[in-house]
Amino acid sequence: MRGDVSTKALSPSDREVSAAAAADPDSRPMTSKQLAAARRIPPVKTSRRALGLTQEEFASRYHIPLGTLRDWEQGRTAPDQPARAYLKVIAADPEGVSRSLASSRR
């Protein structure tokens, strides 16, 4: 804390933050129409990127056919329920899944 001014007093209010965001021409809130038209990034692509893996590395590490992974990421197909569950497990514990798969190859 500096002198007698608390850091809380220096923090902007929610209203000030919203007003600043609305005034920024590079960061205007999207309209409902723009939001509906926005390109969605498939969760599997987000997970893969968060792990810092290429498509080839992700597919190999988690035993997913490369063509299937590419189809999911490009929106040509969507993972079925078992695949979505598997992807959630990978997202929750990527190293654990990788270790389990590596030990099952022996």
N, C-alpha and C positions, 0 to 999 in steps of 0.2 A: 504494500500500500504506500502511495506517495503522499506525504504530509497528512492532511485530514480529509483527502478526497478518496473515497473508496473506488475500487475498480468496477463495482456494480453501477455506480453513478455514471461511469464512462461508457457503459454498454448501451447500444441503441435498443429502443423498444421494438417490439414486433411490427408496430405500425410504421416506424421509421425505416426498418429494413424493407418492408413491403413497398413503401413509397420510393425508396432508392432503387429497388429492383425494377419497378414499373417505369422509372425515369431513365433507366439505362437503355439506350437504343440497341445495344448489342446483346441484351439479356431480357427482352420483353417476354412476359408470360404468354404462353401459347393459348390461342382460342380453342374452343372445343373442336372445331372443324380441323384446325391445324394438328391438334393432338391426335385426332382420329386418323389423319392421313400420315402421321409420322411413321417412319420405318422402325419396326421393332427389331431388337437384337435378340436372337434366340438365347435362352439361358445357358445352353451348352457352350456357346461361343464365349459368353461372359466368363464362365467357369474356366474354360481352357486358357483364355487370355490371362485371368487372374493367377493361374499356375505358371504362366510364362512358357507354355508349351506350344509347339507348332501342331498343326492338325496331325501330321504323321507321328509325332511323339506322343500326343494324347491318345490317338487310336491304338498305337502299339502298347503303351503302358497299361491301358485299361481294356484291352482286348475287344475293341470296337472296330468293325470293318471301316476302313478309311472312306469308302464310298458312302456308307451310311452316315458317318459323321459329317461329311461334306453336305449331304442332302439335308440333314438337320440344320446345319449352320446356314445354308442358303435358302432355307424355307421351302424346299421342294417337298419334303415330308416332315412329319413331326414324330418324335419318339412315342412309342406306345406306353401304356401304363407301367409295365415292368422296367422298360428302359428309363422312364422318368424317375422311377424309384431308385434305380442303379445310379443315375446321374446325381440324385440328391445325396446318396451315400458317398459318392466321389467328392462332391462339394463339401460335405461335412468332415471327411477324413481322407483326403487324397493320399497321404503317405500310408495310412493303414490299408487302404484298398490295394495300393501298389505292392506293399509287402505281402499281403495275402495272396495276390495273384502270382507274385514271383515265387513264393514258397510252394504254391500248388503246381508249378512247372517241374519241380524236382522229382 
